[in-house]
Amino acid sequence: MGSLSQSTPIQLTNDTHDWLIEYLSELLELRPEEIESDVPLAAYGLDSSGAVGMIGDLGAWLGRDLDPALLYSYPTVSAIANHLSAGAKG
């Protein structure tokens, strides 16, 4: 995958979305197609320790610090990806 710093907001949204689906698929032992982008992650059984780990790993992948409380405001894959790409400008 190319440099995230050179990604457009749309590409960053898509890349983040795909990263989250892949991560959750492995973590929750689900097929990627079983994870719907607009379903709250808690509905899949993501617990607080899994959520904190996911946000930490996502932050490392993006090269930025992310607050684990992000999931309270943005509880779905789509919401997280859209929020993070909107904040990536500049």
N, CA, C and O atoms as a printed pandas DataFrame, in Angstrom:
     atom_number atom_name residue_name chain_id  residue_number  x_coord  y_coord  z_coord
0              1         N          MET        A               1    0.845   -1.172    0.000
1              2        CA          MET        A               1    0.000    0.000    0.000
2              3         C          MET        A               1    0.890    1.234    0.000
3              4         O          MET        A               1    1.943    1.239    0.639
4              5         N          GLY        A               2    0.478    2.283   -0.712
5              6        CA          GLY        A               2    1.278    3.502   -0.817
6              7         C          GLY        A               2    1.315    4.284    0.477
7              8         O          GLY        A               2    0.741    3.887    1.492
8              9         N          SER        A               3    2.001    5.399    0.412
9             10        CA          SER        A               3    2.130    6.264    1.574
10            11         C          SER        A               3    0.783    6.852    1.954
11            12         O          SER        A               3    0.096    7.435    1.115
12            13         N          LEU        A               4    0.410    6.704    3.196
13            14        CA          LEU        A               4   -0.855    7.266    3.665
14            15         C          LEU        A               4   -0.824    8.782    3.651
15            16         O          LEU        A               4   -1.859    9.423    3.466
16            17         N          SER        A               5    0.349    9.359    3.844
17            18        CA          SER        A               5    0.452   10.812    3.891
18            19         C          SER        A               5    0.151   11.439    2.539
19            20         O          SER        A               5   -0.170   12.625    2.470
20            21         N          GLN        A               6    0.250   10.659    1.452
21            22        CA          GLN        A               6   -0.014   11.175    0.120
22            23         C          GLN        A               6   -1.401   10.776   -0.382
23            24         O          GLN        A               6   -1.741   11.060   -1.530
24            25         N          SER        A               7   -2.188   10.137    0.440
25            26        CA          SER        A               7   -3.515    9.685    0.047
26            27         C          SER        A               7   -4.504   10.836    0.019
27            28         O          SER        A               7   -4.395   11.780    0.802
28            29         N          THR        A               8   -5.467   10.755   -0.887
29            30        CA          THR        A               8   -6.573   11.702   -0.891
30            31         C          THR        A               8   -7.524   11.310    0.231
31            32         O          THR        A               8   -7.475   10.175    0.704
32            33         N          PRO        A               9   -8.395   12.231    0.672
33            34        CA          PRO        A               9   -9.355   11.862    1.717
34            35         C          PRO        A               9  -10.219   10.655    1.341
35            36         O          PRO        A               9  -10.518    9.818    2.193
36            37         N          ILE        A              10  -10.616   10.563    0.077
37            38        CA          ILE        A              10  -11.436    9.420   -0.340
38            39         C          ILE        A              10  -10.623    8.132   -0.262
39            40         O          ILE        A              10  -11.114    7.116    0.231
40            41         N          GLN        A              11   -9.381    8.170   -0.747
41            42        CA          GLN        A              11   -8.539    6.982   -0.696
42            43         C          GLN        A              11   -8.237    6.595    0.749
43            44         O          GLN        A              11   -8.233    5.411    1.087
44            45         N          LEU        A              12   -7.981    7.596    1.611
45            46        CA          LEU        A              12   -7.728    7.316    3.020
46            47         C          LEU        A              12   -8.948    6.674    3.665
47            48         O          LEU        A              12   -8.812    5.746    4.463
48            49         N          THR        A              13  -10.144    7.164    3.325
49            50        CA          THR        A              13  -11.372    6.560    3.850
50            51         C          THR        A              13  -11.451    5.103    3.429
51            52         O          THR        A              13  -11.716    4.231    4.256
52            53         N          ASN        A              14  -11.222    4.830    2.149
53            54        CA          ASN        A              14  -11.295    3.461    1.642
54            55         C          ASN        A              14  -10.227    2.572    2.268
55            56         O          ASN        A              14  -10.514    1.441    2.661
56            57         N          ASP        A              15   -9.002    3.072    2.363
57            58        CA          ASP        A              15   -7.914    2.288    2.950
58            59         C          ASP        A              15   -8.180    1.996    4.424
59            60         O          ASP        A              15   -7.956    0.879    4.891
60            61         N          THR        A              16   -8.657    3.000    5.151
61            62        CA          THR        A              16   -8.965    2.817    6.582
62            63         C          THR        A              16  -10.119    1.838    6.749
63            64         O          THR        A              16  -10.078    0.968    7.619
64            65         N          HIS        A              17  -11.133    1.976    5.931
65            66        CA          HIS        A              17  -12.273    1.051    5.957
66            67         C          HIS        A              17  -11.783   -0.382    5.749
67            68         O          HIS        A              17  -12.124   -1.280    6.520
68            69         N          ASP        A              18  -10.984   -0.588    4.708
69            70        CA          ASP        A              18  -10.482   -1.934    4.407
70            71         C          ASP        A              18   -9.602   -2.459    5.533
71            72         O          ASP        A              18   -9.677   -3.639    5.876
72            73         N          TRP        A              19   -8.758   -1.589    6.120
73            74        CA          TRP        A              19   -7.898   -2.002    7.228
74            75         C          TRP        A              19   -8.755   -2.464    8.406
75            76         O          TRP        A              19   -8.488   -3.504    9.008
76            77         N          LEU        A              20   -9.776   -1.689    8.726
77            78        CA          LEU        A              20  -10.645   -2.032    9.856
78            79         C          LEU        A              20  -11.369   -3.355    9.624
79            80         O          LEU        A              20  -11.449   -4.185   10.530
80            81         N          ILE        A              21  -11.892   -3.555    8.426
81            82        CA          ILE        A              21  -12.588   -4.814    8.126
82            83         C          ILE        A              21  -11.634   -5.996    8.273
83            84         O          ILE        A              21  -11.981   -7.009    8.881
84            85         N          GLU        A              22  -10.442   -5.864    7.719
85            86        CA          GLU        A              22   -9.445   -6.934    7.810
86            87         C          GLU        A              22   -9.070   -7.212    9.270
87            88         O          GLU        A              22   -9.014   -8.365    9.698
88            89         N          TYR        A              23   -8.816   -6.149   10.020
89            90        CA          TYR        A              23   -8.421   -6.278   11.427
90            91         C          TYR        A              23   -9.525   -6.975   12.225
91            92         O          TYR        A              23   -9.267   -7.929   12.961
92            93         N          LEU        A              24  -10.747   -6.488   12.070
93            94        CA          LEU        A              24  -11.870   -7.066   12.816
94            95         C          LEU        A              24  -12.139   -8.503   12.406
95            96         O          LEU        A              24  -12.482   -9.337   13.243
96            97         N          SER        A              25  -11.986   -8.790   11.140
97            98        CA          SER        A              25  -12.178  -10.149   10.648
98            99         C          SER        A              25  -11.240  -11.115   11.367
99           100         O          SER        A              25  -11.655  -12.182   11.817
100          101         N          GLU        A              26   -9.980  -10.727   11.465
101          102        CA          GLU        A              26   -9.002  -11.574   12.148
102          103         C          GLU        A              26   -9.255  -11.631   13.650
103          104         O          GLU        A              26   -9.227  -12.703   14.254
104          105         N          LEU        A              27   -9.502  -10.469   14.245
105          106        CA          LEU        A              27   -9.695  -10.407   15.694
106          107         C          LEU        A              27  -10.924  -11.187   16.151
107          108         O          LEU        A              27  -10.879  -11.910   17.147
108          109         N          LEU        A              28  -12.016  -11.034   15.416
109          110        CA          LEU        A              28  -13.286  -11.628   15.823
110          111         C          LEU        A              28  -13.578  -12.970   15.159
111          112         O          LEU        A              28  -14.630  -13.574   15.373
112          113         N          GLU        A              29  -12.615  -13.425   14.341
113          114        CA          GLU        A              29  -12.749  -14.703   13.640
114          115         C          GLU        A              29  -14.035  -14.755   12.813
115          116         O          GLU        A              29  -14.812  -15.707   12.887
116          117         N          LEU        A              30  -14.228  -13.701   12.026
117          118        CA          LEU        A              30  -15.357  -13.604   11.103
118          119         C          LEU        A              30  -14.811  -13.439    9.694
119          120         O          LEU        A              30  -13.685  -12.976    9.509
120          121         N          ARG        A              31  -15.603  -13.815    8.709
121          122        CA          ARG        A              31  -15.220  -13.529    7.327
122          123         C          ARG        A              31  -15.439  -12.040    7.082
123          124         O          ARG        A              31  -16.384  -11.468    7.625
124          125         N          PRO        A              32  -14.599  -11.404    6.287
125          126        CA          PRO        A              32  -14.757   -9.965    6.035
126          127         C          PRO        A              32  -16.164   -9.589    5.577
127          128         O          PRO        A              32  -16.677   -8.540    5.968
128          129         N          GLU        A              33  -16.788  -10.416    4.767
129          130        CA          GLU        A              33  -18.132  -10.104    4.278
130          131         C          GLU        A              33  -19.211  -10.180    5.369
131          132         O          GLU        A              33  -20.339   -9.736    5.158
132          133         N          GLU        A              34  -18.867  -10.734    6.515
133          134        CA          GLU        A              34  -19.805  -10.786    7.641
134          135         C          GLU        A              34  -19.836   -9.479    8.430
135          136         O          GLU        A              34  -20.727   -9.278    9.255
136          137         N          ILE        A              35  -18.880   -8.596    8.190
137          138        CA          ILE        A              35  -18.783   -7.342    8.932
138          139         C          ILE        A              35  -19.389   -6.225    8.095
139          140         O          ILE        A              35  -18.862   -5.861    7.044
140          141         N          GLU        A              36  -20.497   -5.692    8.575
141          142        CA          GLU        A              36  -21.181   -4.610    7.877
142          143         C          GLU        A              36  -20.654   -3.274    8.392
143          144         O          GLU        A              36  -20.510   -3.065    9.597
144          145         N          SER        A              37  -20.373   -2.387    7.462
145          146        CA          SER        A              37  -19.734   -1.111    7.781
146          147         C          SER        A              37  -20.545   -0.200    8.682
147          148         O          SER        A              37  -19.980    0.626    9.400
148          149         N          ASP        A              38  -21.861   -0.341    8.654
149          150        CA          ASP        A              38  -22.715    0.567    9.420
150          151         C          ASP        A              38  -23.344   -0.070   10.660
151          152         O          ASP        A              38  -24.267    0.489   11.252
152          153         N          VAL        A              39  -22.845   -1.225   11.040
153          154        CA          VAL        A              39  -23.322   -1.892   12.256
154          155         C          VAL        A              39  -22.345   -1.562   13.386
155          156         O          VAL        A              39  -21.134   -1.686   13.201
156          157         N          PRO        A              40  -22.848   -1.145   14.554
157          158        CA          PRO        A              40  -21.940   -0.851   15.680
158          159         C          PRO        A              40  -21.036   -2.040   15.987
159          160         O          PRO        A              40  -21.479   -3.189   16.001
160          161         N          LEU        A              41  -19.776   -1.745   16.231
161          162        CA          LEU        A              41  -18.794   -2.791   16.476
162          163         C          LEU        A              41  -19.140   -3.634   17.701
163          164         O          LEU        A              41  -18.792   -4.813   17.762
164          165         N          ALA        A              42  -19.814   -3.041   18.663
165          166        CA          ALA        A              42  -20.221   -3.789   19.856
166          167         C          ALA        A              42  -21.159   -4.941   19.492
167          168         O          ALA        A              42  -21.205   -5.947   20.200
168          169         N          ALA        A              43  -21.904   -4.804   18.396
169          170        CA          ALA        A              43  -22.819   -5.862   17.967
170          171         C          ALA        A              43  -22.073   -7.125   17.547
171          172         O          ALA        A              43  -22.651   -8.211   17.529
172          173         N          TYR        A              44  -20.802   -6.986   17.214
173          174        CA          TYR        A              44  -19.977   -8.134   16.835
174          175         C          TYR        A              44  -19.230   -8.727   18.020
175          176         O          TYR        A              44  -18.487   -9.696   17.866
176          177         N          GLY        A              45  -19.423   -8.154   19.192
177          178        CA          GLY        A              45  -18.769   -8.676   20.383
178          179         C          GLY        A              45  -17.404   -8.075   20.662
179          180         O          GLY        A              45  -16.623   -8.631   21.434
180          181         N          LEU        A              46  -17.107   -6.929   20.031
181          182        CA          LEU        A              46  -15.832   -6.265   20.304
182          183         C          LEU        A              46  -15.872   -5.708   21.724
183          184         O          LEU        A              46  -16.672   -4.821   22.020
184          185         N          ASP        A              47  -15.014   -6.222   22.598
185          186        CA          ASP        A              47  -14.983   -5.754   23.982
186          187         C          ASP        A              47  -14.025   -4.572   24.117
187          188         O          ASP        A              47  -13.357   -4.188   23.157
188          189         N          SER        A              48  -13.965   -4.005   25.312
189          190        CA          SER        A              48  -13.171   -2.795   25.523
190          191         C          SER        A              48  -11.682   -3.039   25.298
191          192         O          SER        A              48  -11.001   -2.180   24.737
192          193         N          SER        A              49  -11.162   -4.186   25.719
193          194        CA          SER        A              49   -9.739   -4.436   25.504
194          195         C          SER        A              49   -9.444   -4.620   24.014
195          196         O          SER        A              49   -8.405   -4.169   23.531
196          197         N          GLY        A              50  -10.329   -5.264   23.298
197          198        CA          GLY        A              50  -10.164   -5.403   21.850
198          199         C          GLY        A              50  -10.248   -4.062   21.150
199          200         O          GLY        A              50   -9.505   -3.801   20.204
200          201         N          ALA        A              51  -11.157   -3.207   21.616
201          202        CA          ALA        A              51  -11.321   -1.877   21.028
202          203         C          ALA        A              51  -10.081   -1.020   21.245
203          204         O          ALA        A              51   -9.620   -0.342   20.327
204          205         N          VAL        A              52   -9.544   -1.053   22.460
205          206        CA          VAL        A              52   -8.333   -0.277   22.767
206          207         C          VAL        A              52   -7.163   -0.764   21.908
207          208         O          VAL        A              52   -6.407    0.043   21.366
208          209         N          GLY        A              53   -7.020   -2.074   21.789
209          210        CA          GLY        A              53   -5.962   -2.633   20.958
210          211         C          GLY        A              53   -6.123   -2.249   19.501
211          212         O          GLY        A              53   -5.148   -1.912   18.829
212          213         N          MET        A              54   -7.355   -2.300   19.012
213          214        CA          MET        A              54   -7.618   -1.948   17.616
214          215         C          MET        A              54   -7.292   -0.488   17.340
215          216         O          MET        A              54   -6.663   -0.172   16.330
216          217         N          ILE        A              55   -7.713    0.401   18.227
217          218        CA          ILE        A              55   -7.442    1.825   18.026
218          219         C          ILE        A              55   -5.937    2.101   18.113
219          220         O          ILE        A              55   -5.416    2.926   17.362
220          221         N          GLY        A              56   -5.246    1.426   19.012
221          222        CA          GLY        A              56   -3.796    1.577   19.097
222          223         C          GLY        A              56   -3.099    1.109   17.825
223          224         O          GLY        A              56   -2.194    1.777   17.324
224          225         N          ASP        A              57   -3.521   -0.035   17.308
225          226        CA          ASP        A              57   -2.932   -0.564   16.077
226          227         C          ASP        A              57   -3.293    0.307   14.878
227          228         O          ASP        A              57   -2.465    0.519   13.992
228          229         N          LEU        A              58   -4.516    0.809   14.846
229          230        CA          LEU        A              58   -4.933    1.703   13.769
230          231         C          LEU        A              58   -4.118    2.992   13.800
231          232         O          LEU        A              58   -3.683    3.481   12.757
232          233         N          GLY        A              59   -3.915    3.532   14.979
233          234        CA          GLY        A              59   -3.102    4.738   15.119
234          235         C          GLY        A              59   -1.679    4.510   14.640
235          236         O          GLY        A              59   -1.101    5.368   13.972
236          237         N          ALA        A              60   -1.112    3.357   14.979
237          238        CA          ALA        A              60    0.240    3.033   14.522
238          239         C          ALA        A              60    0.271    2.930   13.001
239          240         O          ALA        A              60    1.206    3.418   12.367
240          241         N          TRP        A              61   -0.732    2.306   12.417
241          242        CA          TRP        A              61   -0.812    2.170   10.963
242          243         C          TRP        A              61   -0.938    3.533   10.282
243          244         O          TRP        A              61   -0.337    3.772    9.235
244          245         N          LEU        A              62   -1.726    4.424   10.891
245          246        CA          LEU        A              62   -1.928    5.765   10.337
246          247         C          LEU        A              62   -0.766    6.709   10.650
247          248         O          LEU        A              62   -0.603    7.743   10.002
248          249         N          GLY        A              63    0.038    6.341   11.652
249          250        CA          GLY        A              63    1.141    7.205   12.056
250          251         C          GLY        A              63    0.679    8.390   12.880
251          252         O          GLY        A              63    1.258    9.474   12.800
252          253         N          ARG        A              64   -0.363    8.187   13.672
253          254        CA          ARG        A              64   -0.867    9.251   14.538
254          255         C          ARG        A              64   -1.459    8.657   15.804
255          256         O          ARG        A              64   -1.878    7.500   15.828
256          257         N          ASP        A              65   -1.486    9.466   16.855
257          258        CA          ASP        A              65   -2.071    9.024   18.120
258          259         C          ASP        A              65   -3.580    9.147   18.044
259          260         O          ASP        A              65   -4.108   10.176   17.624
260          261         N          LEU        A              66   -4.270    8.094   18.450
261          262        CA          LEU        A              66   -5.727    8.106   18.465
262          263         C          LEU        A              66   -6.218    7.821   19.874
263          264         O          LEU        A              66   -5.657    6.982   20.580
264          265         N          ASP        A              67   -7.245    8.508   20.270
265          266        CA          ASP        A              67   -7.867    8.313   21.579
266          267         C          ASP        A              67   -8.780    7.093   21.508
267          268         O          ASP        A              67   -9.653    7.035   20.641
268          269         N          PRO        A              68   -8.599    6.110   22.403
269          270        CA          PRO        A              68   -9.475    4.934   22.392
270          271         C          PRO        A              68  -10.957    5.273   22.548
271          272         O          PRO        A              68  -11.820    4.490   22.151
272          273         N          ALA        A              69  -11.250    6.436   23.125
273          274        CA          ALA        A              69  -12.648    6.852   23.284
274          275         C          ALA        A              69  -13.289    7.201   21.943
275          276         O          ALA        A              69  -14.490    7.463   21.881
276          277         N          LEU        A              70  -12.508    7.207   20.885
277          278        CA          LEU        A              70  -13.001    7.465   19.536
278          279         C          LEU        A              70  -14.206    6.586   19.202
279          280         O          LEU        A              70  -15.132    7.029   18.523
280          281         N          LEU        A              71  -14.190    5.350   19.678
281          282        CA          LEU        A              71  -15.272    4.419   19.367
282          283         C          LEU        A              71  -16.603    4.796   20.007
283          284         O          LEU        A              71  -17.653    4.343   19.550
284          285         N          TYR        A              72  -16.581    5.611   21.045
285          286        CA          TYR        A              72  -17.848    6.034   21.647
286          287         C          TYR        A              72  -18.577    7.008   20.732
287          288         O          TYR        A              72  -19.804    6.973   20.641
288          289         N          SER        A              73  -17.838    7.870   20.061
289          290        CA          SER        A              73  -18.433    8.838   19.150
290          291         C          SER        A              73  -18.626    8.276   17.747
291          292         O          SER        A              73  -19.523    8.698   17.018
292          293         N          TYR        A              74  -17.779    7.323   17.377
293          294        CA          TYR        A              74  -17.795    6.759   16.028
294          295         C          TYR        A              74  -17.789    5.237   16.143
295          296         O          TYR        A              74  -16.738    4.615   15.992
296          297         N          PRO        A              75  -18.947    4.627   16.408
297          298        CA          PRO        A              75  -18.995    3.207   16.758
298          299         C          PRO        A              75  -19.026    2.211   15.599
299          300         O          PRO        A              75  -19.115    1.006   15.833
300          301         N          THR        A              76  -18.954    2.691   14.351
301          302        CA          THR        A              76  -18.997    1.779   13.214
302          303         C          THR        A              76  -17.743    1.933   12.360
303          304         O          THR        A              76  -17.019    2.922   12.480
304          305         N          VAL        A              77  -17.496    0.968   11.515
305          306        CA          VAL        A              77  -16.345    1.036   10.599
306          307         C          VAL        A              77  -16.449    2.277    9.727
307          308         O          VAL        A              77  -15.476    3.016    9.579
308          309         N          SER        A              78  -17.624    2.512    9.150
309          310        CA          SER        A              78  -17.805    3.679    8.273
310          311         C          SER        A              78  -17.585    4.984    9.017
311          312         O          SER        A              78  -16.935    5.896    8.505
312          313         N          ALA        A              79  -18.125    5.074   10.219
313          314        CA          ALA        A              79  -18.000    6.314   10.990
314          315         C          ALA        A              79  -16.541    6.597   11.343
315          316         O          ALA        A              79  -16.093    7.740   11.251
316          317         N          ILE        A              80  -15.809    5.578   11.740
317          318        CA          ILE        A              80  -14.397    5.758   12.080
318          319         C          ILE        A              80  -13.613    6.188   10.843
319          320         O          ILE        A              80  -12.863    7.162   10.887
320          321         N          ALA        A              81  -13.788    5.465    9.749
321          322        CA          ALA        A              81  -13.035    5.762    8.524
322          323         C          ALA        A              81  -13.335    7.164    8.024
323          324         O          ALA        A              81  -12.418    7.894    7.646
324          325         N          ASN        A              82  -14.600    7.550    8.015
325          326        CA          ASN        A              82  -14.966    8.903    7.545
326          327         C          ASN        A              82  -14.404    9.974    8.459
327          328         O          ASN        A              82  -13.882   10.984    7.986
328          329         N          HIS        A              83  -14.505    9.765    9.764
329          330        CA          HIS        A              83  -13.989   10.746   10.725
330          331         C          HIS        A              83  -12.481   10.924   10.582
331          332         O          HIS        A              83  -11.987   12.052   10.561
332          333         N          LEU        A              84  -11.758    9.826   10.485
333          334        CA          LEU        A              84  -10.304    9.918   10.409
334          335         C          LEU        A              84   -9.825   10.534    9.094
335          336         O          LEU        A              84   -8.825   11.253    9.077
336          337         N          SER        A              85  -10.515   10.265    8.016
337          338        CA          SER        A              85  -10.091   10.867    6.751
338          339         C          SER        A              85  -10.410   12.360    6.719
339          340         O          SER        A              85   -9.680   13.139    6.107
340          341         N          ALA        A              86  -11.496   12.760    7.375
341          342        CA          ALA        A              86  -11.836   14.193    7.445
342          343         C          ALA        A              86  -10.804   14.945    8.267
343          344         O          ALA        A              86  -10.496   16.101    7.977
344          345         N          GLY        A              87  -10.267   14.293    9.292
345          346        CA          GLY        A              87   -9.268   14.931   10.151
346          347         C          GLY        A              87   -7.852   14.851    9.612
347          348         O          GLY        A              87   -6.926   15.373   10.233
348          349         N          ALA        A              88   -7.669   14.204    8.462
349          350        CA          ALA        A              88   -6.320   14.006    7.925
350          351         C          ALA        A              88   -5.874   15.144    7.014
351          352         O          ALA        A              88   -4.738   15.142    6.539
352          353         N          LYS        A              89   -6.726   16.093    6.769
353          354        CA          LYS        A              89   -6.362   17.196    5.877
354          355         C          LYS        A              89   -5.267   18.038    6.504
355          356         O          LYS        A              89   -5.263   18.296    7.708
356          357         N          GLY        A              90   -4.337   18.461    5.656
357          358        CA          GLY        A              90   -3.306   19.379    6.127
358          359         C          GLY        A              90   -2.057   18.766    6.542
359          360         O          GLY        A              90   -1.132   19.467    6.954
